[in-house]
């Protein structure tokens, strides 16, 4: 059951519910484990390490934060018995004046970007400590509200962003629920006329890009790319459901019924590539363990849960179908997908966490049946496109969890199972020395 966050006149209060919750998770030691994981990453993070003025390590920092949090939960003097009065406030002031910070930032309080990084690492640490929404939903739910309450002391605009890094069992509820506190808080930032104006702006820019693609290609190219940056940044100030709808409309209608279809298809994938460079792309799209009621509904089920990867894969599928008339669009589609997967490999935040990498790979799992249904077509593609398509397939299969593969395999058709073996043989052949030479010559 959910545990209430009790406040009185804006001040946090200890309650029986939070005391019981602390005991249930394992007390101060369990919190210390979680916060030690947090500080281990914080000391390496490009943003947070600049605030660190003490070098006694992640374990000591983690224990102090655990003691402070535990005292807020059950009222026992874990923190105040060993720390002087106002120690937390003094530590924060020292962090603001840390010599590691750039000169022009010394003395500046925590800002929104700092708070968002802090929250991301805290919730990540909770998951690693098996205190996430799947393992201990009551604690994780309380932790989110606890963080929202206290982080507002340092940056009033930060609390709504706590939900950026929360992955409940049904992500779509976080995106589309009309009653969700997070969406409601973001919805309040822009009134209906401004939303209507933004909707019209997307439509006008889309029409302008289409028109200019025929008369002034360079202008259309610049406008499309600049507008992609604007759309990406909107994800930071508006609830995701509204922005996702605008992005979906723009991408899916940009190249509809146009004379310069091939050019506009390239523009479409350029737009997607830029939007997907959002710093929080993974939290926005983080995969939860899926269910497989039917292998035939796999792509749709994933798209509902993971909008941005789903949109990318939908457009990749369209490029597969139209490859005979637009080789450029196919190449661009495969390149966008490959660049996303490569970015995940290079992201230091996830490099050492196989369980997180498996969940990221799960976001792209619909690509597997997409390739298997078209493996005969892929055989006839240009070598460079075939290798790129198969490399992405192997990346997903290599990184996704074995349990997800088993669940998929159990409900898959024999035709696709055979197609998988065919695709793997084709991949091995494509990476033979002779074919690699041909691919290098083609590029």
Buried (B, 14 or more C-beta within 10 A) or exposed (E): EEBEBEEEEEEBEBBEBBBEBBEEBBBBEBBBBBBBBBBBBBBEBEEBEBBBBEEEEBBEBBBBBBBBBBBBBBEBEBBEEEBEEEBEEEBBEEBBBBEEBEEEBEEEEBEBBBBBBBBBBBBBBBBBBEBBBEEBBBBBBBBBBBBBBEBBEBBEBBBBBBBBBBBBEEBBEBBBBEEBEBBEBBBEEBEEEEBEEBBEBBBEBBEBBBEBBEEEEEBBBEBBBEBBEBBBEBBBEBBBBBBBBBBBBBBBBBBEEBEBBBBBBBBBBBBBBBBBBBBBBBBBBBBBEBEBEEBEEBBEBBBBBBBBBBBBBBBBBBBBEBBEEBBEBBBBBBBBBBEBBEEBEEBEBBEEBEEBBBBBBBBBBBBBBBBBBBBEBBEEBBBBBBBBBBBBBBBBBEBBBEEBBEBBEEEBEEEBEEBBEBBBEBBEEBBEEEBEEBBEEEE
